[in-house]
């Protein structure tokens, strides 16, 4: 045992050296990436915070009705958002919503193409699978540290950590949807002279769309679960009052901000869910 403990493999040192190498050689790249992601969040915040809250609530309620065609969901959306305004957490809610939407956009923009590639090339997925397992199981605080070093305090490291945590869902579900396409449909398309791109665009992606949308819903829920953790690296939103309530043992404030997170999660889930089950709830 002494031999093992005295000759420890310097895994932590290797990780630190790798992050130092990234910081030294790719500082410009990470700065540009941070500016891009910060710009996306700023645009979303401008859209959500510039109009009067009641105007945003009316628009979101109309979208809920348009997407789901359910009076119950539209009424819950309207009343839930009005309750958030009543409790005084509208600004924090819009900041959280901007972070979740940005993280979901990045996760889907990267995850769906990777899922398609993984479905088309089995050897690619065999390489990706342990990486995806690591991303889903490694404690979030482990990669918050290098994210903080590479991007500094603010919304961007919270966004990066959220994407790392959430992106395995769209990759796995997109791959599942593509490989679940009945071979008879693919063979029929190929027999009519369809190219691989046409088969993908007109057969496989439409068939996989329910799984892709399920990946979007999972991404949104996973992003919301990162709200409090993202606040630890300076990300604004509902995670900030939750952390302050925890530090001061303020039960009232913690319950209020937690309820706002729950309302936002239910509204987003009802908007983007693919199943009609339980829509009247």
Secondary structure as UniProt FT lines:
FT   HELIX           2..6
FT   HELIX           11..25
FT   HELIX           27..50
FT   HELIX           53..68
FT   HELIX           71..87
FT   HELIX           90..120
FT   HELIX           122..137
FT   HELIX           140..151
FT   HELIX           155..179
FT   HELIX           183..191
FT   TURN            192..193
FT   HELIX           196..199
FT   HELIX           200..204
FT   HELIX           205..224
FT   TURN            225..226
FT   HELIX           227..231
FT   TURN            232..234
FT   HELIX           238..248
FT   HELIX           251..272
FT   TURN            277..280
//
